[in-house]
Amino acid sequence: MMETAPLFEEIADGPAGGAAHWLTTSDGLRIRVAHWPMENAKGTVLIFPGRTEFVEKYGMTAQALQARGFASLAIDWRGQGIAQRMSPNRAIGHVGDFTDYQHDVAATLAYAKQVGLPRPYFLLGHSMGGCIGLRSLIEGLDVQAAVFSAPMWGVQMAAALRPVAWGLSAVSTPLGFDQALAPGQFEESYALRASFEENTLTNDPDMWAMFGEQLRKHPDLGLGGPSLRWLNTSLREMHRLSTLPSPRVPCMTYLGTEEAIVDPFRIRARMKNWPDSVLRVIKGGKHEMLMDRPDLRTMIFDETASFFDAQLAQAA
């Protein structure tokens, strides 16, 4: 029997009937998964959040998907949200190895089947969730189609800093300081320390206010910068993925012209050689396009649902 986990519905603004549970992964970690069921749904969208994020942040996304006929599920990855943290300092984002997130994916898929979420499954991956999702697709994740928002297939970094980041993060594990905060990062959550005017995530002041309000009401959801080990293992994973061919899964990816976190070059290179793929470049879009202005969100969710519907029709 699955153990019920908290779902902070007062900050999620998700559809009615949502539920959350604790799961134990095959390597013994406790993570949290939430789902929003729907009667007669066309399928279920597996939402893979980005680094620092948590299931409540995707309540409005679940609501938008339900309005278009889809049930949904979201995950607190290991080391964030109220899943088990990987460092004694819970403000630092840490992971043993980036591929460990695939244990979380496996547990989530088993959960989706156990609670009877309707097939087919679709993938919606944002930022770090796009990196995890690409690995999952390459390893055979059973989804009919995938949509990515600003996927972390590379990160923006000044050329002079790149060798320093690789070198310092590489020696941090053998020298025993791999859980230290990566240079230039902070323990305080970005949404609490940055102003709307300087933020790199959204053009919508209401959404920016919501990001901060969620963390003020539930501080345990907050997360600061990554550890040196997270940095090193993520750089290694992005490099490995860049050498692999794209999976035979229909894909649509969103990239904003104002993207300041992930690497647009890597996204363009990947999408150029991905069969049955579409790259949507959004003028003025920042990193969090799923949580931008209402008109932009409506357009993206309409297009996402139409893309999934097209795959349903083709399969039929």
WOKA-V659628 format. One record per pair of residues at least 24 apart in sequence whose C-alpha atoms are under 6 Angstrom apart, sorted by the first residue. I is the first residue (numbers start at 1). J is the second residue. If there is no record, write none. Layout:
i:I j:J
i:I j:J
This chain:
i:11 j:214
i:12 j:56
i:12 j:59
i:13 j:59
i:13 j:60
i:14 j:59
i:14 j:60
i:14 j:63
i:15 j:63
i:25 j:103
i:25 j:107
i:30 j:83
i:30 j:84
i:31 j:78
i:31 j:83
i:32 j:76
i:32 j:83
i:33 j:74
i:33 j:75
i:34 j:73
i:34 j:74
i:35 j:72
i:35 j:73
i:36 j:71
i:36 j:72
i:37 j:71
i:38 j:71
i:41 j:69
i:41 j:70
i:41 j:71
i:42 j:69
i:42 j:70
i:43 j:70
i:43 j:118
i:43 j:119
i:43 j:120
i:43 j:121
i:44 j:70
i:44 j:71
i:44 j:72
i:44 j:118
i:44 j:121
i:45 j:72
i:45 j:121
i:45 j:122
i:45 j:123
i:46 j:72
i:46 j:73
i:46 j:122
i:46 j:123
i:46 j:124
i:47 j:73
i:47 j:74
i:47 j:124
i:47 j:125
i:48 j:125
i:48 j:129
i:49 j:126
i:49 j:129
i:50 j:126
i:50 j:127
i:50 j:128
i:50 j:129
i:51 j:128
i:52 j:80
i:52 j:223
i:54 j:81
i:81 j:221
i:82 j:221
i:91 j:187
i:91 j:223
i:91 j:224
i:92 j:224
i:92 j:225
i:92 j:226
i:93 j:225
i:93 j:226
i:93 j:227
i:94 j:227
i:94 j:230
i:95 j:230
i:97 j:233
i:98 j:233
i:98 j:234
i:122 j:146
i:124 j:148
i:126 j:151
i:127 j:151
i:127 j:152
i:128 j:152
i:138 j:247
i:145 j:249
i:145 j:250
i:145 j:251
i:146 j:251
i:147 j:251
i:147 j:252
i:147 j:253
i:148 j:253
i:149 j:253
i:149 j:254
i:150 j:254
i:150 j:255
i:152 j:262
i:153 j:238
i:154 j:238
i:154 j:262
i:154 j:263
i:154 j:266
i:155 j:262
i:155 j:263
i:156 j:261
i:156 j:262
i:156 j:263
i:169 j:228
i:169 j:232
i:170 j:232
i:178 j:228
i:178 j:229
i:179 j:227
i:180 j:227
i:180 j:228
i:181 j:226
i:181 j:227
i:182 j:226
i:182 j:227
i:182 j:228
i:185 j:225
i:186 j:224
i:186 j:225
i:187 j:224
i:187 j:225
i:188 j:224
i:189 j:222
i:189 j:223
i:189 j:224
i:201 j:286
i:201 j:287
i:201 j:288
i:202 j:286
i:202 j:288
i:202 j:292
i:203 j:292
i:204 j:292
i:204 j:293
i:246 j:274
i:250 j:276
i:250 j:277
i:251 j:277
i:252 j:277
i:252 j:278
i:252 j:279
i:253 j:279
i:254 j:280
i:254 j:281
i:255 j:281
i:256 j:281
i:256 j:282
i:256 j:285
i:256 j:286
i:257 j:283
i:257 j:284
i:257 j:285
i:258 j:284
i:258 j:285
i:258 j:286
i:259 j:286
i:259 j:287
